[in-house]
Amino acid sequence: MKEDATNKKFLVSNFNTFKMVDERLVMEQFCELERILNHFTQHNLHMDETIIVSSIIYKLPPFREEFKHILKHKKEDIFLDDLANHLRVRMSHAGK
C-alpha cells in the first residue's frame, strides 16, 4: 500500500512539474503528458478534465503565448480531445 501511495505522489509530481519547451515539438510533449495521465487511470487517480486542460494550456511553451491566450479565453469548455485537435491544427500551420 505504501508503494502505491509513493507511485501516486510520483505521478502527480511528474504532471505538476512537467514543463513544455520551445526546443521540442509541442505534440510530442503533449503525448508525454497523455502518457502520465494514462498512468493516473491505472492507479485510480482522478482529476477533473477542466483542471487537466487548463494545466496543459498553462504548460505550453513561451513561444505559444498568443495561442495560450486564445485558448484561455474561449467561451466554451475545452476537453482534452479538443485541445489535442487545436494543437495539431495550430502546430501543423506553425511548423512546430
C-alpha positions in Angstrom: 0.0 0.0 0.0 2.9 2.4 0.8 4.4 1.7 -2.6 1.1 2.6 -4.4 0.9 5.9 -2.4 4.5 6.6 -3.4 3.7 5.9 -7.1 0.7 8.2 -7.0 2.7 11.0 -5.5 5.4 10.5 -8.1 2.8 10.6 -10.9 1.2 13.8 -9.6 4.6 15.4 -9.2 5.5 14.4 -12.8 2.4 16.0 -14.1 2.7 19.2 -12.0 6.3 19.8 -12.7 6.2 19.0 -16.4 7.3 22.0 -18.4 6.9 22.3 -22.2 9.9 23.8 -24.0 10.2 25.6 -27.3 13.0 23.3 -28.5 10.8 20.2 -28.8 7.6 19.5 -30.8 4.5 20.5 -28.8 2.6 17.4 -29.9 5.5 15.2 -28.7 5.3 16.8 -25.3 1.5 16.7 -25.2 1.8 12.9 -25.8 4.2 12.6 -22.8 1.6 14.4 -20.7 -1.1 12.0 -22.0 1.1 9.0 -21.0 1.4 10.4 -17.5 -2.4 10.9 -17.4 -2.9 7.3 -18.6 -0.9 6.2 -15.6 -3.3 8.2 -13.4 -6.1 6.0 -14.6 -4.1 2.8 -14.0 -3.5 4.0 -10.4 -7.1 5.0 -9.9 -6.2 8.7 -9.6 -8.9 11.1 -10.8 -8.5 14.7 -11.8 -11.2 16.9 -13.3 -10.7 17.3 -17.1 -11.2 21.1 -16.9 -8.2 21.2 -14.5 -6.1 19.0 -16.7 -6.8 21.0 -19.8 -6.2 24.3 -18.0 -2.9 22.9 -16.6 -1.7 21.8 -20.1 -2.6 25.2 -21.6 -0.6 26.8 -18.8 2.3 24.4 -19.6 2.5 25.4 -23.3 5.9 26.8 -24.2 6.5 30.6 -24.0 6.7 30.7 -27.8 3.0 29.9 -27.8 1.9 32.8 -25.6 -0.6 34.2 -28.1 -2.2 30.7 -28.6 -2.4 30.2 -24.9 -4.2 33.4 -24.5 -6.7 32.4 -27.2 -7.4 29.0 -25.6 -7.7 30.5 -22.1 -10.4 33.0 -23.2 -12.6 30.6 -25.2 -16.2 30.8 -24.0 -17.0 27.1 -24.2 -15.3 24.3 -22.3 -12.3 22.6 -23.9 -11.9 18.9 -23.4 -8.6 17.0 -23.7 -9.5 15.7 -27.2 -10.5 19.3 -28.3 -7.2 20.6 -27.0 -5.3 17.9 -28.9 -7.1 18.8 -32.1 -6.4 22.6 -31.6 -2.8 21.8 -31.0 -2.5 19.6 -34.1 -4.1 22.2 -36.3 -2.1 25.1 -34.9 1.2 23.3 -34.9 0.8 22.0 -38.4 0.3 25.6 -39.6 3.2 26.9 -37.4 5.6 24.1 -38.3 6.2 23.1 -34.6 
